[in-house]
């Protein structure tokens, strides 16, 4: 934590009693927090200090979204409101929010049954459908002349018209890939897509309010939009896919850093192996670069096991809405699956992916072609993604190192099993 929080001022502002204990919660890669016990109860105090997510207006927008989602029965944890009617407290130039504490635990895909995987897919579909209801996405995208229901280059049914990757001739998986892919650290406050994201310890309790409501039966199809708030412009809603020319330059730069690192260690060895392997894959598949993303809408932005709290077998609260934004929806569904269901050796548990994806499509009203296009874009993203190595070699930040073996192996496996992965998401 950068500094001790001003507890007296904050607790007076929230009428939350006097502090009895205050313990830092394992820190994520974006923001920090404290487990707080006062004379009036237990709370989670969140310190929003990441420059990209600490704007009070953006935090307030996230808070309004969770309040409205809670009213629809989505398992979220809205913040407390202060004496001034606001949910964000700015003290000494720092932004804070106070959430009631909820006990629970995180669960990765290996801890979920097939039925629970389907429920997870329905939950994310419910999030997307409900955000569509309380945020003004479609009205704004249509105003810009975009079609929000189908991705470019896709057919009305079936898979998108995208050439399949050719069979890989890359070297076999490195032996050190038999490492767990789970990340460590606090609840979430992390980024899972480039540029830079997150890190492990035992699952820790996560904030929120008393007991989050159990979500109602998930309705099929997205509700009508309800323009209650303002949000980001459409300029960056469908970002371009990675340019392989830029990636080749980055690979050369990283190889140079690996070569110069002293003393050399096993991480350097694996990094060099994967960089050379990835360069060969990109040379082979450079002509498969996908177009801009398709169907856009409000998304959580960081949906992964450490941002979902379970109480018993049921999801109790989705936390850390710092990355709430308008992006291609189906891509969030694919990215989440690639995190929840990755196996230690860098493959995906495809039967669980299939159950999850079927439920997501049904609840979100997404088409198979949208999911297939999203699979292609996220596959390409993974081929061009080196945020973990950039953190290690450019920043000297090793918190994401435990993720690297499985994550780097996944890109290779996904290329080899492209058709099977795509079928799991669209079948």
C-alpha positions as CSV (number, residue, x, y, z in Angstrom):
1,X,0.0,0.0,0.0
2,X,1.3,3.5,-0.8
3,X,0.3,4.9,2.5
4,X,-2.0,4.4,5.5
5,X,-5.6,5.3,4.7
6,X,-7.1,8.3,6.6
7,X,-9.5,6.1,8.6
8,X,-10.9,8.7,10.9
9,X,-12.0,11.0,8.1
10,X,-13.3,8.2,5.9
11,X,-15.3,6.5,8.7
12,X,-16.9,9.8,9.7
13,X,-17.9,10.4,6.1
14,X,-19.5,7.0,5.9
15,X,-20.9,7.0,9.4
16,X,-19.3,3.6,9.8
17,X,-18.2,3.8,13.5
18,X,-14.7,3.8,14.9
19,X,-11.9,1.5,13.6
20,X,-11.0,-1.5,15.6
21,X,-8.7,-3.3,13.2
22,X,-7.4,-2.5,9.7
23,X,-5.4,-5.1,7.7
24,X,-4.1,-4.8,4.1
25,X,-5.6,-7.3,1.7
26,X,-3.2,-9.0,-0.6
27,X,-2.7,-6.4,-3.3
28,X,-3.6,-6.9,-7.0
29,X,-1.9,-5.2,-9.9
30,X,-4.2,-2.1,-10.1
31,X,-5.6,-1.0,-6.8
32,X,-5.4,-1.9,-3.2
33,X,-7.7,-2.5,-0.2
34,X,-8.1,-3.2,3.5
35,X,-10.1,-5.5,5.6
36,X,-11.6,-3.2,8.1
37,X,-13.5,-3.9,11.4
38,X,-15.2,-1.1,13.2
39,X,-17.7,-0.6,16.0
40,X,-20.5,-1.0,13.4
41,X,-19.4,-4.0,11.4
42,X,-16.9,-5.4,8.9
43,X,-16.0,-3.6,5.7
44,X,-13.7,-3.6,2.7
45,X,-12.0,-0.3,2.1
46,X,-10.8,0.1,-1.5
47,X,-8.1,2.5,-2.4
48,X,-8.3,3.5,-6.1
49,X,-4.8,4.6,-6.9
50,X,-4.1,3.1,-10.4
51,X,-3.8,6.2,-12.7
52,X,-5.9,4.5,-15.4
53,X,-8.9,3.7,-13.1
54,X,-8.7,6.2,-10.3
55,X,-10.8,9.0,-11.8
56,X,-13.6,9.7,-9.3
57,X,-16.2,10.2,-12.1
58,X,-15.4,6.8,-13.6
59,X,-15.5,5.2,-10.2
60,X,-18.9,6.7,-9.6
61,X,-20.1,5.4,-12.9
62,X,-19.0,1.9,-11.9
63,X,-20.8,2.3,-8.6
64,X,-24.1,3.4,-10.3
65,X,-23.8,0.4,-12.6
66,X,-23.4,-2.1,-9.7
67,X,-26.3,-0.5,-7.8
68,X,-28.6,-0.9,-10.8
69,X,-27.3,-4.4,-11.5
70,X,-28.1,-5.3,-7.9
71,X,-31.6,-4.1,-8.4
72,X,-32.0,-6.5,-11.3
73,X,-30.8,-9.4,-9.1
74,X,-27.2,-9.7,-10.5
75,X,-24.9,-10.8,-7.7
76,X,-22.7,-7.7,-7.2
77,X,-21.6,-5.7,-4.2
78,X,-22.5,-2.0,-4.4
79,X,-20.6,0.4,-2.2
80,X,-21.9,2.3,0.7
81,X,-23.1,5.9,0.3
82,X,-21.5,8.6,2.4
83,X,-23.1,11.4,4.3
84,X,-22.8,13.7,1.3
85,X,-24.7,11.2,-0.9
86,X,-21.6,10.1,-2.8
87,X,-20.0,6.7,-3.0
88,X,-16.5,7.9,-3.7
89,X,-14.6,9.7,-1.0
90,X,-11.6,11.8,-2.1
91,X,-9.2,12.6,0.7
92,X,-5.8,14.1,0.2
93,X,-6.1,13.6,-3.5
94,X,-6.8,9.9,-3.1
95,X,-10.1,8.1,-4.0
96,X,-11.6,5.6,-1.7
97,X,-14.8,3.5,-1.6
98,X,-16.3,1.5,1.3
99,X,-18.0,-1.8,0.8
100,X,-19.5,-4.1,3.5
101,X,-17.5,-7.3,3.8
102,X,-18.7,-10.6,2.6
103,X,-17.0,-13.9,3.4
104,X,-16.5,-16.3,0.6
105,X,-13.9,-17.9,-1.7
106,X,-12.7,-18.0,-5.3
107,X,-13.1,-21.0,-7.5
108,X,-11.3,-21.8,-10.7
109,X,-12.7,-24.0,-13.4
110,X,-11.1,-27.1,-12.1
111,X,-13.2,-26.8,-9.0
112,X,-16.5,-26.5,-10.9
113,X,-18.8,-29.2,-12.0
114,X,-20.1,-29.2,-15.6
115,X,-23.4,-27.8,-14.3
116,X,-21.6,-25.1,-12.4
117,X,-19.6,-24.2,-15.6
118,X,-23.0,-23.7,-17.3
119,X,-24.1,-21.5,-14.5
120,X,-20.9,-19.5,-14.8
121,X,-21.7,-18.9,-18.5
122,X,-25.2,-17.9,-17.7
123,X,-23.9,-15.5,-15.1
124,X,-21.7,-13.7,-17.5
125,X,-24.5,-13.7,-20.1
126,X,-26.8,-12.2,-17.4
127,X,-24.1,-9.5,-16.7
128,X,-23.9,-8.5,-20.4
129,X,-27.7,-8.6,-20.9
130,X,-28.3,-6.6,-17.7
131,X,-25.6,-4.0,-18.5
132,X,-27.4,-3.6,-21.9
133,X,-30.5,-2.7,-19.9
134,X,-29.0,-0.1,-17.6
135,X,-26.3,1.4,-19.8
136,X,-26.7,3.3,-23.1
137,X,-24.6,1.1,-25.4
138,X,-26.8,0.4,-28.4
139,X,-28.3,3.9,-28.8
140,X,-24.7,5.3,-29.0
141,X,-23.3,2.7,-31.4
142,X,-26.3,3.0,-33.7
143,X,-25.8,6.7,-33.8
144,X,-22.4,6.1,-35.1
145,X,-23.7,3.9,-37.9
146,X,-22.5,0.6,-36.5
147,X,-24.3,-2.7,-36.4
148,X,-24.1,-4.0,-32.8
149,X,-25.5,-7.5,-33.4
150,X,-23.1,-9.1,-35.8
151,X,-19.3,-9.0,-36.2
152,X,-17.8,-8.0,-39.5
153,X,-16.8,-10.8,-41.8
154,X,-19.3,-13.3,-40.3
155,X,-22.1,-15.2,-41.8
156,X,-25.6,-15.2,-40.5
157,X,-25.1,-18.7,-39.2
158,X,-22.2,-21.0,-38.4
159,X,-18.5,-20.0,-38.3
160,X,-17.1,-16.7,-39.6
161,X,-15.5,-16.7,-42.9
162,X,-12.0,-16.7,-41.5
163,X,-9.3,-19.0,-42.8
164,X,-8.2,-21.6,-40.2
165,X,-4.7,-21.7,-38.9
166,X,-2.5,-24.1,-40.7
167,X,-1.2,-27.0,-38.6
168,X,1.7,-25.9,-36.4
169,X,5.2,-27.0,-36.9
170,X,6.4,-25.3,-33.8
171,X,8.6,-27.1,-31.2
172,X,6.9,-29.3,-28.6
173,X,5.8,-27.9,-25.3
174,X,8.6,-27.1,-22.9
175,X,8.7,-29.4,-19.9
176,X,8.3,-26.5,-17.4
177,X,4.8,-25.9,-18.7
178,X,3.6,-28.3,-16.1
179,X,3.0,-25.4,-13.7
180,X,-0.3,-24.1,-12.4
181,X,-1.7,-21.2,-14.3
182,X,-3.7,-19.7,-11.5
183,X,-2.6,-16.2,-10.5
184,X,-2.0,-15.0,-7.1
185,X,-2.9,-12.1,-4.9
186,X,-5.9,-10.2,-3.8
187,X,-9.4,-10.4,-5.2
188,X,-9.0,-9.0,-8.5
189,X,-7.9,-5.5,-9.3
190,X,-6.1,-6.9,-12.2
191,X,-5.9,-6.9,-15.9
192,X,-6.0,-9.9,-18.0
193,X,-5.7,-8.5,-21.4
194,X,-2.8,-6.4,-22.7
195,X,-1.5,-3.9,-22.0
196,X,-0.5,-5.2,-18.5
197,X,-2.6,-7.1,-16.0
198,X,-2.2,-9.6,-12.3
199,X,-0.7,-12.8,-9.3
200,X,-1.4,-16.3,-5.7
201,X,-1.9,-17.1,-2.3
202,X,-4.8,-18.9,-0.7
203,X,-8.2,-17.5,-1.8
204,X,-9.0,-14.6,0.4
205,X,-12.4,-13.3,1.5
206,X,-13.7,-10.5,-0.7
207,X,-15.7,-7.5,0.0
208,X,-19.2,-6.7,-0.5
209,X,-22.4,-6.2,1.1
210,X,-23.9,-8.6,3.6
211,X,-25.1,-11.5,1.5
212,X,-25.5,-10.9,-2.2
213,X,-28.9,-12.0,-3.5
214,X,-29.1,-15.2,-5.4
215,X,-29.6,-14.4,-9.0
216,X,-33.0,-15.2,-10.4
217,X,-33.5,-17.7,-13.3
218,X,-31.5,-16.2,-16.2
219,X,-33.6,-14.8,-18.9
220,X,-32.8,-15.5,-22.5
221,X,-31.8,-12.7,-24.7
222,X,-30.6,-9.1,-24.0
223,X,-33.3,-6.7,-22.5
224,X,-34.0,-3.4,-24.2
225,X,-31.4,-0.7,-23.4
226,X,-32.1,1.9,-20.8
227,X,-30.0,5.1,-21.3
228,X,-29.5,6.2,-17.7
229,X,-25.8,7.2,-17.7
230,X,-23.2,8.6,-20.0
231,X,-20.1,6.5,-20.9
232,X,-17.1,6.4,-23.1
233,X,-17.2,7.5,-26.7
234,X,-17.2,5.0,-29.6
235,X,-13.7,5.9,-30.8
236,X,-12.1,2.9,-29.2
237,X,-15.0,0.4,-28.8
238,X,-13.6,-1.9,-31.5
239,X,-9.9,-1.7,-31.3
240,X,-7.8,-3.0,-34.2
241,X,-6.1,-6.4,-33.8
242,X,-2.4,-6.6,-33.1
243,X,-0.1,-5.9,-36.0
244,X,2.4,-8.8,-36.4
245,X,5.1,-6.4,-37.6
246,X,5.0,-4.6,-34.3
247,X,5.0,-8.0,-32.5
248,X,8.2,-9.1,-34.4
249,X,9.9,-5.9,-33.3
250,X,8.8,-6.5,-29.7
251,X,10.0,-10.1,-29.8
252,X,13.5,-9.0,-30.9
253,X,13.6,-6.4,-28.1
254,X,12.6,-9.0,-25.5
255,X,15.1,-11.5,-26.8
256,X,17.8,-8.9,-26.4
257,X,16.7,-8.3,-22.8
258,X,16.7,-12.0,-22.1
259,X,20.2,-12.3,-23.5
260,X,21.5,-9.5,-21.3
261,X,19.9,-10.6,-18.1
262,X,22.4,-11.8,-15.6
263,X,22.6,-14.1,-13.9
264,X,20.6,-16.2,-16.4
265,X,18.0,-18.4,-14.8
266,X,15.3,-21.0,-15.7
267,X,12.8,-18.2,-16.4
268,X,15.2,-16.7,-19.0
269,X,15.5,-20.1,-20.6
270,X,11.8,-20.6,-20.9
271,X,11.2,-17.0,-22.1
272,X,13.8,-17.4,-24.9
273,X,12.3,-20.7,-25.9
274,X,8.7,-19.2,-26.0
275,X,9.8,-16.1,-27.9
276,X,11.5,-18.0,-30.6
277,X,8.5,-20.4,-30.8
278,X,6.0,-17.6,-31.0
279,X,8.0,-15.8,-33.7
280,X,7.9,-19.0,-35.8
281,X,4.1,-19.3,-35.2
282,X,3.5,-15.7,-36.2
283,X,5.6,-16.0,-39.4
284,X,3.4,-19.0,-40.3
285,X,0.1,-17.3,-39.5
286,X,0.7,-13.6,-40.1
287,X,-1.9,-13.6,-42.8
288,X,-4.6,-14.6,-40.3
289,X,-4.9,-11.2,-38.7
290,X,-8.6,-10.6,-37.9
291,X,-10.6,-7.4,-38.5
292,X,-11.7,-5.1,-35.7
293,X,-14.0,-6.6,-33.0
294,X,-17.7,-7.0,-33.6
295,X,-20.7,-6.8,-31.4
296,X,-20.0,-4.2,-28.7
297,X,-21.6,-3.5,-25.4
298,X,-20.8,-2.8,-21.8
299,X,-18.6,-5.5,-20.2
300,X,-17.2,-6.1,-16.8
301,X,-13.7,-5.9,-18.4
302,X,-11.9,-8.3,-16.0
303,X,-14.1,-11.3,-15.5
304,X,-11.9,-14.1,-14.0
305,X,-11.7,-16.4,-10.9
306,X,-10.3,-13.7,-8.6
307,X,-13.1,-11.3,-9.4
308,X,-15.9,-13.8,-8.6
309,X,-16.7,-14.7,-5.0
310,X,-18.5,-17.9,-4.2
311,X,-20.6,-18.7,-1.1
312,X,-21.0,-22.4,-1.0
313,X,-21.6,-23.6,-4.5
314,X,-23.3,-20.4,-5.8
315,X,-21.8,-17.2,-7.1
316,X,-22.3,-14.6,-4.4
317,X,-20.6,-11.4,-5.8
318,X,-18.8,-10.2,-8.9
319,X,-16.3,-7.7,-7.7
320,X,-13.7,-5.2,-9.1
321,X,-15.5,-3.3,-11.8
322,X,-12.6,-1.0,-12.5
323,X,-12.4,-2.1,-16.2
324,X,-16.1,-1.5,-16.9
325,X,-16.2,-0.3,-20.5
326,X,-17.7,-0.7,-23.9
327,X,-16.0,-3.5,-25.8
328,X,-16.8,-6.5,-28.0
329,X,-18.9,-8.6,-25.6
330,X,-18.2,-12.1,-27.0
331,X,-14.5,-11.5,-26.6
332,X,-14.9,-11.1,-22.9
333,X,-16.8,-14.5,-22.8
334,X,-13.9,-16.2,-24.6
335,X,-11.2,-14.5,-22.5
336,X,-12.9,-15.5,-19.3
337,X,-13.1,-19.1,-20.5
338,X,-9.4,-19.1,-21.4
339,X,-8.7,-18.1,-17.7
340,X,-11.2,-20.2,-15.9
341,X,-10.7,-23.4,-17.8
342,X,-7.0,-23.4,-18.6
343,X,-5.2,-26.6,-17.4
344,X,-1.7,-26.5,-15.8
345,X,-0.1,-27.8,-19.0
346,X,-1.6,-25.0,-21.1
347,X,-4.7,-26.6,-22.7
348,X,-8.3,-25.8,-22.2
349,X,-10.8,-28.1,-20.6
350,X,-13.1,-28.2,-23.7
351,X,-16.1,-30.1,-22.2
352,X,-16.4,-27.4,-19.5
353,X,-15.9,-24.7,-22.1
354,X,-18.7,-26.2,-24.2
355,X,-21.1,-26.2,-21.2
356,X,-20.1,-22.6,-20.3
357,X,-20.4,-21.3,-23.9
358,X,-23.8,-22.9,-24.6
359,X,-25.2,-21.2,-21.4
360,X,-23.6,-17.9,-22.2
361,X,-25.0,-17.8,-25.8
362,X,-28.5,-18.7,-24.6
363,X,-28.5,-16.0,-21.8
364,X,-26.7,-13.2,-23.7
365,X,-28.5,-13.9,-27.0
366,X,-25.1,-14.3,-28.7
367,X,-24.9,-16.1,-32.0
368,X,-22.4,-18.9,-32.8
369,X,-20.8,-16.7,-35.5
370,X,-20.2,-14.0,-32.9
371,X,-18.5,-16.5,-30.6
372,X,-16.4,-18.0,-33.5
373,X,-15.2,-14.5,-34.5
374,X,-14.3,-13.8,-30.9
375,X,-12.4,-17.1,-30.6
376,X,-10.3,-16.0,-33.6
377,X,-9.6,-12.6,-32.2
378,X,-8.7,-13.8,-28.8
379,X,-6.5,-16.5,-30.3
380,X,-4.7,-13.8,-32.3
381,X,-4.4,-11.7,-29.2
382,X,-2.7,-14.5,-27.3
383,X,-0.3,-15.1,-30.2
384,X,0.8,-11.4,-30.0
385,X,0.6,-11.0,-26.2
386,X,3.8,-10.6,-24.1
387,X,2.6,-8.5,-21.2
388,X,4.0,-11.0,-18.6
389,X,7.5,-10.8,-20.2
390,X,7.3,-7.0,-20.5
391,X,6.5,-6.8,-16.8
392,X,9.4,-9.1,-15.9
393,X,12.1,-7.6,-18.1
394,X,11.0,-4.0,-18.6
395,X,9.6,-3.3,-15.1
396,X,11.4,-5.8,-13.0
397,X,7.9,-6.8,-11.7
398,X,7.8,-10.6,-11.2
399,X,4.3,-10.9,-9.8
400,X,2.9,-12.4,-13.0
401,X,5.8,-14.9,-13.5
402,X,3.8,-17.9,-12.1
403,X,1.2,-17.4,-14.9
404,X,3.8,-17.5,-17.7
405,X,4.4,-21.2,-18.2
406,X,0.7,-22.2,-18.8
407,X,-0.2,-18.9,-20.5
408,X,2.6,-19.2,-23.0
409,X,1.8,-22.9,-23.7
410,X,-1.8,-22.1,-24.2
411,X,-1.1,-20.0,-27.3
412,X,0.7,-22.9,-28.9
413,X,-1.9,-25.5,-27.9
414,X,-4.7,-23.2,-29.1
415,X,-3.1,-22.8,-32.5
416,X,-2.7,-26.6,-32.9
417,X,-6.3,-27.3,-31.6
418,X,-8.0,-24.3,-33.3
419,X,-10.9,-26.1,-34.8
420,X,-11.7,-28.0,-31.5
421,X,-11.6,-24.8,-29.5
422,X,-13.9,-23.0,-32.0
423,X,-16.3,-25.9,-32.0
424,X,-16.5,-25.9,-28.2
425,X,-17.6,-22.3,-28.2
426,X,-20.2,-22.6,-31.1
427,X,-21.6,-26.1,-30.7
